[in-house]
Amino acid sequence: MSSLPLLLERPALLDRLAASAPWDLVVVGGGATGLGVALDAVARGFSVVLLEAEDFAKGTSSRATKLVHGGVRYLAQGNVGLVREALVERSTLLANAPHLAQRLPFVVPTYRRWEQPFYGVGLKLYDALAGARGLGPTEWLSARRTAELLPTVAREGLAGGVRYWDGQFDDARLALALARTAAARGALVLNHMPVVGLRREAGRITGVVAEDAESGRRFELAARCVVNATGVWVDAVRDMDRDAGAPSRAPMVAPSQGVHLVVDRAFLPGTHALMVPKTSDGRVLFAVPWLGKTILGTTDTPRDDLAREPAPFKAEVDFILGEAARYLARAPSRADVRSVWVGLRPLVKPASDDGPDGEGGDGAPHTKALSREHTVVVGRSGLVTVTGGKWTTYRAMAEDVLERAMARGLLPRRPAGATLRLPLLGAAAGRPLGEPPGEHGYGSEAAVLRALPGATHWLWRDAESGQGGLSEAMVRFAARHEMARTVEDVLARRCRLLFLDAREAARQAGPVAALLGEETGRGVDAGSFVELAARYASVP
Ligand SMILES: Cc1cc2nc3c(=O)[nH]c(=O)nc-3n(C[C@H](O)[C@H](O)[C@H](O)COP(=O)(O)OP(=O)(O)OC[C@H]3O[C@@H](n4cnc5c(N)ncnc54)[C@H](O)[C@@H]3O)c2cc1C
């Protein structure tokens, strides 16, 4: 790989797309799953193109609770295999992207005598499963120590607490790091490039048809293998894989939404996250320090549509604020919410309309009920569909996808493990992710950022800390090196201001549009972002 900063200019990328010979692999979808597959495949020496309809991580992958975790609640459900795999991946990710994924201490405050031993023993088991990959030992805490670590925890009846260790990350910037690392290794990755059709010959998938969202120009790509990694939207791509006039395929995804509220850091100062293992309706809830603010979430509400920007339900906001009020001395109100965002989980239903897969099965997902694990299905046509799972396990999922594609003969065999010790672009020890966003988020690329015009010109500064923020140079970096095309690309996913403070993000739309226009030589609209930010700022 070159040590020069990676320039990703769209006209040159489009020329490459137009000129391309058949690819080994076309990946459809630029979230955690698709980007993981693209990086793994290019690291094994395959020729790879990845096409994302909107922007990298525009879907679920920018809307996570930001935890790199084994999933304590899966342990409670007895799903040891899932937890063990996630714990291995947790440490792999922390090692490969230390600027974007770090360990984080969590405290479970306890109010009844039985809670401390009960949760403590469970979390000790969590430590035992992590083994040498553990991030720190689980400890029993006195009430006084619990209140020291969580200065704003509700004191009345506080009996003690349990501290355990897990990880946290910046999801959208990690997605960008995966995209850029894949590009640096030779993959062609493009955002704002939806796949609008599949190429089929004699019932076999032979490539895709994509359309540049900016110009409407169409591209026909030939490929040995096509992977559908479009998250909750996989069924729309699966449905492209049928003969004219044939009935639609039965959907395999049942979406469920999760809401997060963001409030000021003052509601949970300090360096520890708060974990509620059992809410009033039996779920897990987190309050997590993140980029200078506090994230509260999440919910799990089935829905029957697949909106790109799903809206929160009033009952979900009531639930989160109600639970926060039980555990925080000063309860946040609706007026305190700086941003509210919603992600869709693809829960997988058993399917039966796909043909034999490479492992001799019937192609149905290996699940009996709605599954939180990932599912890979290889259809009769050879279309490989992957969905479900979690961010933390994206790398293991990618290995699974490639194994299934190779087993089916869609790709020649090449050994797994290429991404196990593959540092992502910018990898360098970083400042805690609890601090406001700033240059440190760029890791070893911070020097490139500092050399750009406007490195000390701040468009926005974090008001609570007076540190970090968004500089003019960060917008230029986003345009030159991170494929940002729209104001939303910058303010939602390169800098996370939309998720941290939607009203402040709206105020930055104009200056960001002007800078992006200067960098890309085209008119950039600010109005649509202002409308979007108004939705993130409005709390039902
Ligand atoms: C509320 C919530 C909280 C979560 N918290 C955590 C957490 O803390 N830790 C964790 O490990 N996991 C977490 N997860 C799970 C994790 O976020 C998801 O498993 C992961 O982001 C899914 O990634 P994906 O790539 O499969 O889907 P997505 O991120 O949705 O990506 C799919 C992409 O495909 C694109 N696309 C769709 N159609 C097309 C097309 N025709 N052509 C091209 N592109 C297309 C979309 O634009 C989208 O970008 C959470 C999930 C939710 C819902």
The ligand as a Tripos MOL2 file, in Angstrom:
@<TRIPOS>MOLECULE
LIG
   53    58     1     0     0
SMALL
NO_CHARGES

@<TRIPOS>ATOM
      1 C1        -30.7170    0.1430   16.9650 C.3       1 LIG1
      2 C2        -29.5600   -0.7420   16.6600 C.ar      1 LIG1
      3 C3        -28.4640   -0.7500   17.5010 C.ar      1 LIG1
      4 C4        -27.3740   -1.5780   17.2170 C.ar      1 LIG1
      5 N1        -26.2870   -1.5270   18.0240 N.ar      1 LIG1
      6 C5        -25.2330   -2.3160   17.7670 C.ar      1 LIG1
      7 C6        -24.0870   -2.2360   18.5870 C.ar      1 LIG1
      8 O1        -24.0070   -1.4370   19.5210 O.2       1 LIG1
      9 N2        -23.0550   -3.0650   18.2930 N.ar      1 LIG1
     10 C7        -23.1090   -3.9500   17.2670 C.ar      1 LIG1
     11 O2        -22.1560   -4.7020   17.1010 O.2       1 LIG1
     12 N3        -24.1740   -4.0230   16.4390 N.ar      1 LIG1
     13 C8        -25.2280   -3.2200   16.6610 C.ar      1 LIG1
     14 N4        -26.3090   -3.2420   15.8430 N.ar      1 LIG1
     15 C9        -26.2770   -4.1030   14.6650 C.3       1 LIG1
     16 C10       -25.5120   -3.4650   13.4990 C.3       1 LIG1
     17 O3        -25.6970   -2.0870   13.4610 O.3       1 LIG1
     18 C11       -25.9800   -4.0920   12.1930 C.3       1 LIG1
     19 O4        -25.8940   -5.4810   12.2960 O.3       1 LIG1
     20 C12       -25.1520   -3.6540   10.9930 C.3       1 LIG1
     21 O5        -24.9940   -2.2610   10.9630 O.3       1 LIG1
     22 C13       -25.8250   -4.1280    9.7140 C.3       1 LIG1
     23 O6        -25.0340   -3.7400    8.6370 O.3       1 LIG1
     24 P1        -25.4370   -4.0900    7.1500 P.3       1 LIG1
     25 O7        -24.3010   -3.7100    6.2860 O.co2     1 LIG1
     26 O8        -25.8850   -5.5020    7.0710 O.co2     1 LIG1
     27 O9        -26.7120   -3.1970    6.8420 O.3       1 LIG1
     28 P2        -26.7690   -1.6410    6.5090 P.3       1 LIG1
     29 O10       -25.8500   -0.8620    7.3360 O.co2     1 LIG1
     30 O11       -28.1990   -1.2240    6.5380 O.co2     1 LIG1
     31 O12       -26.2060   -1.5470    5.0370 O.3       1 LIG1
     32 C14       -26.9370   -1.9030    3.8930 C.3       1 LIG1
     33 C15       -26.5980   -0.9020    2.8220 C.3       1 LIG1
     34 O13       -27.1190   -1.3590    1.5800 O.3       1 LIG1
     35 C16       -27.4600   -0.2110    0.8320 C.3       1 LIG1
     36 N5        -28.3590   -0.5970   -0.2520 N.ar      1 LIG1
     37 C17       -29.6650   -0.9520   -0.1660 C.ar      1 LIG1
     38 N6        -30.1380   -1.2560   -1.3980 N.ar      1 LIG1
     39 C18       -29.1110   -1.0880   -2.2740 C.ar      1 LIG1
     40 C19       -28.9800   -1.2180   -3.6900 C.ar      1 LIG1
     41 N7        -30.0020   -1.5850   -4.4620 N.pl3     1 LIG1
     42 N8        -27.7750   -0.9460   -4.2560 N.ar      1 LIG1
     43 C20       -26.7150   -0.5810   -3.4830 C.ar      1 LIG1
     44 N9        -26.8030   -0.4220   -2.1440 N.ar      1 LIG1
     45 C21       -27.9760   -0.6740   -1.5450 C.ar      1 LIG1
     46 C22       -28.0750    0.7180    1.8590 C.3       1 LIG1
     47 O14       -28.0770    2.0720    1.4370 O.3       1 LIG1
     48 C23       -27.2020    0.4740    3.0770 C.3       1 LIG1
     49 O15       -26.1570    1.4220    3.1960 O.3       1 LIG1
     50 C24       -27.4030   -2.4250   16.0870 C.ar      1 LIG1
     51 C25       -28.5150   -2.4080   15.2410 C.ar      1 LIG1
     52 C26       -29.5810   -1.5710   15.5210 C.ar      1 LIG1
     53 C27       -30.7490   -1.5580   14.6120 C.3       1 LIG1
@<TRIPOS>BOND
     1     1     2 1
     2     2     3 ar
     3     2    52 ar
     4     3     4 ar
     5     4     5 ar
     6     4    50 ar
     7     5     6 ar
     8     6     7 ar
     9     6    13 1
    10     7     8 2
    11     7     9 ar
    12     9    10 ar
    13    10    11 2
    14    10    12 ar
    15    12    13 ar
    16    13    14 ar
    17    14    15 1
    18    14    50 ar
    19    15    16 1
    20    16    17 1
    21    16    18 1
    22    18    19 1
    23    18    20 1
    24    20    21 1
    25    20    22 1
    26    22    23 1
    27    23    24 1
    28    24    25 2
    29    24    26 1
    30    24    27 1
    31    27    28 1
    32    28    29 2
    33    28    30 1
    34    28    31 1
    35    31    32 1
    36    32    33 1
    37    33    34 1
    38    33    48 1
    39    34    35 1
    40    35    36 1
    41    35    46 1
    42    36    37 ar
    43    36    45 ar
    44    37    38 ar
    45    38    39 ar
    46    39    40 ar
    47    39    45 ar
    48    40    41 1
    49    40    42 ar
    50    42    43 ar
    51    43    44 ar
    52    44    45 ar
    53    46    47 1
    54    46    48 1
    55    48    49 1
    56    50    51 ar
    57    51    52 ar
    58    52    53 1
@<TRIPOS>SUBSTRUCTURE
     1 LIG1         1 GROUP 0 **** ****
